[in-house]
Amino acid sequence: MKRIVSFLLSIMVVFAMIVVGVQPISATSQIDSIISIARTLDETEEVAADVDGSGNVNVKDATAIQKWVAGIETGFAIGEGI
C-alpha cells in the first residue's frame, strides 16, 4: 500500500511540474554558474574569500563563511579587515 501511495504521489508531482512548466536544471549548469561567479572576483575579493589562506577559493572557504554567518566558531578571522 505504501508503495502504491508513493508511486501515485511521484506521478502527481511530475504531472504538476509538467503543467506548471518547471524545467529541470542540470548539475553541470549550476556548477558552471558558480565557476563563472568565482571568475568575476577581483583580487581583493578573492583574498577576502580565501578564508583558510590556501590560495584557492573552494568549498572549505564557503563552509567556513556559512559557519560564521550561523554564529559557529571557525578559527578564522572572518569579518575582520584584510
N, C-alpha and C positions, 0 to 999 in steps of 0.2 A: 504494500500500500504506500509506504514512504517513497519508494522508487517511482511509482506512478505519479504521485503528487509532485515530486522533484522534477520529473520529466515534463509534466504539464506546466509547471512554473517556468522552467527553462524555455519552453516553446513560447509562452506568453511574453517573456522578456525579449526574446529575439523578434517576435512579431511587433512588439511595441517599438523596438529600435528601428525596424524597417518602416513602420508607419510614420514615425517622427522624423526619420531621415538621418539618424545618427551614423556617422561614418567612423569605423574603427581607425585608430591611429597606431601605426606600427612602431615598435620599439626603436627601429632604426631612425625614423624621422624625429622621434623625441631625443635620441642621442645626438643627432645632427644639430638640432636646435640648441641643445646645451653646449655643444662644442662651438657653434657659431657665436654664442653669447660669450664664452670664455675667450674667444679670439678678439673680442672688441674691448677687452680691458686694456687701459693704458698702463704704463709702467708702475705708477703709484698705486693704482687699484690692484694690480697683480701682486705687488709686495704686501698690500693690506690683506688680500685674500689668502695668501700663503701663510696661514696661521702657524703651522708647525715648522716653518722655516726650511722646508725640504728643497725649495727651489722650484716646486711644481704645485699648481693649484689642483687638488684632487678631492676625492670623496672624504678623505680624512679631515681635510680643512673644512669642508661643508658640514661634516658631523660635529666638529668642534664648535663651529658657529651656531649650529642648531642647539647644541647643549647650552651654550652661553645664553642664547635667547630664552631657553627654558629655565634658566637660573641654576643650571648644574655646573659645578666647578670643572674646569677643563685643564687647568695647569698652564694655560697660555694667556698672554697679555692681550686678550681680545677687548676691543673698545677703548684701548689706550692709544695715544699718539704713536706715529711711526718714528 
